[in-house]
Amino acid sequence: MIFVPFTGVDHHKKCVTFGAGLIYDETIESYKWLLDKFLKTHKKQSKFVLTDHDAAVKQAVRAVFDQSIHRLCMWHIVKKIPLKISGDLLANTDLRVSIHKLVWNLFITPSIFEEQWKLLIDDLNLSDHHWLTEIYAIREQWVPCYFREIKWCCLMKTTSRCESSNSLFKVNTSHANTLVQFLLCFGTALDRQRKTQLELDIETSTTTPKMPEKQPLKIHASKIYTRKIFLEAQKEIYRRMRQCYITSSSEIDGVKKFNIAHTNKRFKVVNNYVVDFNAHDTTVSCSCMGLTRVGYLCRHAFCVFRYNQVELIPDKYLPARWMRNVLPDRVHDISNRYSAEDDEESLKDIKDKVFKEFPSEPPCNSKRSIISKLVGQPDTVDVTIKPPNGIRNKGLGTKRQVGMVEKLLENCNKNPRLCHKCNKYVIDHDSRNCEKVKAAKEAAAAAVLADAAVAKSTTDRSVNRYATRSKLVAST
């Protein structure tokens, strides 16, 4: 069966699994069924859907998620360049590098992209190339500059997060597992995701990030953002001084317009942006659409803040998605996952269902009693029931077999140490079990055996000589 995960991004920019499904084949009907079940469970459509360049998935998403914005994975398209273009052309030109720089550029506009693409294709005489013409015709579906006005569009530009989720699930399962074993492994992988998210929450709330320069804007950002987002915002705050500067400014009806020069690492101007700033309500907007794409202010807006001495990020530019403690505590509560005692809020839906099924019964106060009524099991447990004899509750007593790859990975993580016998830094032995020690022991054992054999042969010859002498004496 084919495993299809639904992967998103949490407030630490880590992969989070919203759901998963198993389908028999990769047809339009199978994908439509899976998307229908996902929509029925989550009650609303996703705002942004990213998939690979698959015709069946594309038609299924268009049929079920009719209100969502569907885009294609850039990586799956760009990686086909060596397959679609002849090797001689790639070897003798920088076509692949040029396409990568053009496609992955987040700051250019669609008009600039089309102009540079046309220059690149005409320079290499590839205007008649079928595959390049085909992907250029659907450029609005996979080139980021065409959907940079979509909110949070740059959180997922490729399906690499889905590939990462697939690798996570592959670690805990194999093709030989049954369906029940796979579901258990799937639960283990989700527990690992929850554990990572909880650890990051604790790290963000209990530690202070390193700041080379303790500026008020950085200190404010460190107190409101999660650690991952703060580190990215800190880079933008740093680059506002290193790679941005104001070239001109004007004011119309109380709104200041700043022209910002955007430079690269070599301090060469590569683009210019316009930032509008209102000093009365500290409203700022940049033509690069950085706030819309990633959810936090760009270096151009921070450059204007620095010029106007704004030391705190306005609340209107602090989306809850990147804030600390955005998730309620009950998300990580064990009672939400294992049906233990819970609060009234999480029991409300289940209580309503029980009331409809058993209107004459008194209200239930715990999940255990609710589940007992739903499944028809008693609320108490008979403590006189004992496990049968002959059952080994400690397990089967067999050790897990370690594969060759796992052994190699374990040896790679070990630090080599000096063996005083062979005078080498090794990880597989020490001075007690060195090959030289074994060879010396074997040589000593062989010498002892040789000495014993020589002594035995000497004794035998002495005995024979004594016996011969005795016979001669007896005959005389």
MILUM-992709 format. One line per 4 residues: their letters; for each residue x, y, z of C-alpha. Coordinates in steps of 0.25 Angstrom, whole numbers. Example, Ala and Ser with C-alpha at 12.3 -4.5 7.8 and 13.67 -1.06 7.14 Angstrom:
residues 2
as = 49:-18:31 | 55:-4:29
end
This chain:
residues 476
mifv = 0:0:0 | 4:14:-2 | 6:23:10 | 2:38:8
pftg = 5:48:19 | 0:62:21 | 11:70:26 | 11:84:30
vdhh = 20:94:38 | 19:97:53 | 24:110:60 | 38:105:61
kkcv = 38:102:46 | 39:88:49 | 31:77:41 | 17:74:47
tfga = 8:63:42 | -7:67:41 | -11:53:37 | -7:41:28
gliy = -14:31:19 | -12:18:12 | -17:16:-2 | -16:4:-12
deti = -12:11:-24 | -8:25:-29 | -20:28:-37 | -29:40:-37
esyk = -41:33:-30 | -31:28:-19 | -26:42:-17 | -40:48:-17
wlld = -44:38:-6 | -32:42:3 | -34:57:1 | -49:55:4
kflk = -46:48:17 | -36:58:21 | -46:69:19 | -57:62:26
thkk = -47:61:38 | -42:75:39 | -55:82:35 | -48:92:26
qskf = -39:93:14 | -24:96:14 | -21:110:9 | -8:106:2
vltd = -5:92:-4 | 8:88:-9 | 10:75:-17 | 20:69:-27
hdaa = 17:69:-42 | 7:58:-43 | -5:59:-52 | -14:50:-43
vkqa = -11:58:-30 | -13:71:-38 | -27:67:-43 | -31:62:-29
vrav = -27:74:-22 | -34:83:-32 | -47:74:-30 | -47:74:-15
fdqs = -39:86:-10 | -46:96:-19 | -43:107:-10 | -29:104:-7
ihrl = -17:110:-15 | -9:99:-21 | 5:100:-25 | 16:90:-30
cmwh = 29:86:-24 | 41:94:-30 | 51:83:-26 | 44:72:-34
ivkk = 44:81:-47 | 58:87:-46 | 64:73:-43 | 59:68:-57
iplk = 69:78:-64 | 80:68:-66 | 70:58:-71 | 63:67:-81
isgd = 75:75:-86 | 87:69:-93 | 99:66:-85 | 108:74:-95
llan = 100:87:-93 | 101:86:-78 | 116:83:-78 | 119:94:-87
tdlr = 110:105:-81 | 105:110:-68 | 91:107:-71 | 87:99:-59
vsih = 94:109:-50 | 87:121:-57 | 73:114:-56 | 75:111:-41
klvw = 79:126:-38 | 67:131:-46 | 57:121:-40 | 61:122:-26
nlfi = 62:137:-25 | 51:142:-15 | 53:157:-18 | 50:158:-33
tpsi = 37:162:-39 | 30:154:-50 | 34:164:-61 | 48:163:-57
feeq = 48:148:-57 | 41:147:-71 | 52:157:-76 | 64:149:-71
wkll = 58:136:-75 | 56:141:-89 | 70:146:-89 | 76:133:-84
iddl = 68:124:-94 | 71:133:-106 | 86:133:-102 | 87:118:-102
nlsd = 77:116:-114 | 67:108:-107 | 55:115:-111 | 50:102:-118
hhwl = 53:93:-106 | 40:85:-103 | 42:83:-88 | 47:97:-85
teiy = 35:103:-93 | 26:94:-85 | 31:97:-71 | 31:112:-75
aire = 16:111:-79 | 13:107:-65 | 22:116:-58 | 11:122:-49
qwvp = 10:109:-42 | 24:107:-38 | 33:119:-38 | 32:127:-25
cyfr = 32:141:-30 | 18:138:-36 | 11:135:-23 | 19:144:-13
eikw = 6:151:-10 | 0:139:-4 | 1:139:11 | 12:129:16
cclm = 15:124:2 | 30:123:5 | 29:113:17 | 28:102:8
ktts = 34:103:-6 | 38:89:-8 | 32:75:-4 | 45:73:4
rces = 37:73:17 | 29:62:12 | 41:54:8 | 47:57:22
snsl = 34:51:28 | 35:39:19 | 49:37:24 | 45:38:38
fkvn = 34:28:37 | 44:19:29 | 53:18:41 | 42:12:50
tsha = 36:2:40 | 40:-7:29 | 33:-13:17 | 31:-26:25
ntlv = 22:-20:35 | 8:-24:37 | -3:-13:37 | -4:-13:52
qfll = 11:-12:53 | 12:-1:44 | 1:7:52 | 9:5:64
cfgt = 22:10:57 | 14:22:52 | 10:25:66 | 24:25:71
aldr = 28:34:60 | 17:44:64 | 22:43:78 | 36:47:74
qrkt = 30:59:67 | 23:63:79 | 35:61:88 | 44:70:78
qlel = 33:81:79 | 32:80:94 | 47:81:95 | 48:93:86
diet = 37:100:94 | 45:98:107 | 58:103:101 | 51:115:96
sttt = 45:118:109 | 56:115:119 | 69:120:111 | 73:133:106
pkmp = 79:134:91 | 93:139:88 | 93:153:83 | 106:160:78
ekqp = 99:173:79 | 88:175:90 | 80:185:82 | 66:188:87
lkih = 59:182:75 | 67:169:76 | 63:168:91 | 49:170:88
aski = 49:160:77 | 56:150:86 | 45:151:96 | 33:149:87
ytrk = 38:140:76 | 41:125:77 | 56:122:76 | 56:118:61
ifle = 49:130:57 | 57:140:65 | 70:135:59 | 64:138:45
aqke = 59:151:49 | 72:154:56 | 79:152:42 | 69:162:36
iyrr = 72:172:47 | 87:170:44 | 86:171:29 | 78:184:30
mrqc = 92:191:33 | 101:182:25 | 93:180:12 | 83:192:12
yits = 83:207:11 | 74:218:8 | 76:225:-5 | 65:235:-5
ssei = 52:238:2 | 39:246:1 | 26:249:8 | 12:250:3
dgvk = 0:252:13 | 8:248:25 | 13:235:19 | 28:234:16
kfni = 34:227:4 | 48:222:5 | 56:216:-7 | 64:204:-1
ahtn = 76:199:-9 | 78:184:-7 | 92:179:-8 | 98:165:-8
krfk = 110:160:0 | 120:167:-9 | 112:181:-6 | 107:181:-21
vvnn = 93:187:-22 | 85:176:-28 | 71:182:-26 | 63:194:-21
yvvd = 51:194:-12 | 41:204:-7 | 36:204:7 | 24:212:12
fnah = 25:217:26 | 14:224:35 | 20:230:47 | 7:232:54
dttv = 3:218:55 | 16:212:52 | 10:205:39 | 21:200:29
scsc = 20:192:16 | 31:188:7 | 30:184:-8 | 38:172:-6
mglt = 26:165:1 | 35:159:12 | 24:160:23 | 14:153:14
rvgy = 23:142:10 | 30:138:23 | 22:145:34 | 32:154:40
lcrh = 38:168:35 | 49:169:25 | 62:176:26 | 57:187:17
afcv = 46:190:28 | 56:189:39 | 65:199:32 | 54:209:32
fryn = 51:206:47 | 66:209:50 | 65:222:42 | 52:226:49
qvel = 57:221:63 | 47:211:65 | 52:201:76 | 40:191:77
ipdk = 33:183:67 | 18:188:66 | 8:178:70 | 1:177:57
ylpa = 14:171:51 | 14:160:61 | 6:148:56 | 2:138:67
rwmr = 8:127:58 | 22:130:62 | 19:134:76 | 24:127:89
nvlp = 14:118:95 | 4:119:83 | -1:105:86 | -9:102:98
drvh = -4:93:109 | -15:83:107 | -8:80:93 | 3:72:100
disn = -6:67:112 | -5:52:113 | -20:51:115 | -23:56:101
rysa = -15:44:96 | -18:33:105 | -32:35:110 | -29:38:124
edde = -36:49:133 | -38:62:126 | -44:75:127 | -58:80:123
eslk = -54:86:111 | -48:74:104 | -60:65:109 | -71:74:104
dikd = -73:67:90 | -72:53:96 | -82:57:107 | -92:62:97
kvfk = -91:49:89 | -93:41:102 | -105:49:105 | -111:46:92
efps = -108:31:93 | -112:30:108 | -122:41:111 | -127:35:124
eppc = -113:33:130 | -106:42:140 | -95:51:134 | -81:45:133
nskr = -69:51:140 | -57:44:134 | -53:39:120 | -52:25:125
siis = -67:25:130 | -71:31:116 | -64:21:108 | -69:10:117
klvg = -83:14:113 | -80:16:98 | -73:2:97 | -82:-5:107
qpdt = -71:-9:117 | -72:-8:132 | -66:4:139 | -59:-4:149
vdvt = -48:-14:147 | -49:-28:154 | -36:-29:162 | -38:-44:165
ikpp = -34:-46:150 | -19:-51:149 | -11:-54:137 | -10:-68:133
ngir = 2:-77:137 | 13:-79:128 | 14:-65:122 | 27:-58:122
nkgl = 23:-44:125 | 37:-39:123 | 38:-42:108 | 43:-53:100
gtkr = 57:-52:105 | 63:-50:91 | 73:-39:88 | 70:-30:75
qvgm = 79:-33:64 | 88:-21:60 | 90:-19:45 | 103:-16:39
vekl = 99:-2:35 | 95:1:50 | 109:-5:54 | 116:4:45
lenc = 109:16:49 | 111:13:64 | 126:11:61 | 127:25:53
nknp = 121:32:66 | 132:26:75 | 145:33:78 | 158:26:74
rlch = 168:23:85 | 182:19:85 | 185:4:86 | 199:2:94
kcnk = 202:-11:87 | 201:-7:73 | 203:8:75 | 191:12:66
yvid = 178:20:69 | 167:10:67 | 152:8:71 | 150:-7:70
hdsr = 160:-12:80 | 169:-8:92 | 182:-13:98 | 175:-25:105
ncek = 169:-31:92 | 179:-26:81 | 183:-35:70 | 198:-34:75
vkaa = 194:-39:89 | 186:-51:82 | 198:-54:73 | 207:-54:85
keaa = 198:-63:93 | 197:-72:82 | 212:-73:80 | 214:-75:95
aaav = 204:-86:95 | 211:-92:82 | 224:-91:89 | 219:-98:102
lada = 213:-109:93 | 226:-110:86 | 234:-111:99 | 225:-122:104
avak = 226:-130:91 | 242:-129:92 | 241:-133:106 | 232:-144:104
sttd = 241:-149:92 | 253:-148:101 | 247:-156:112 | 242:-167:102
rsvn = 257:-168:97 | 262:-169:111 | 252:-180:115 | 255:-188:102
ryat = 270:-187:105 | 268:-192:119 | 259:-203:114 | 270:-208:104
rskl = 281:-207:115 | 272:-215:124 | 270:-226:114 | 285:-227:111
vast = 288:-228:126 | 278:-239:127 | 284:-247:115 | 298:-247:120
end
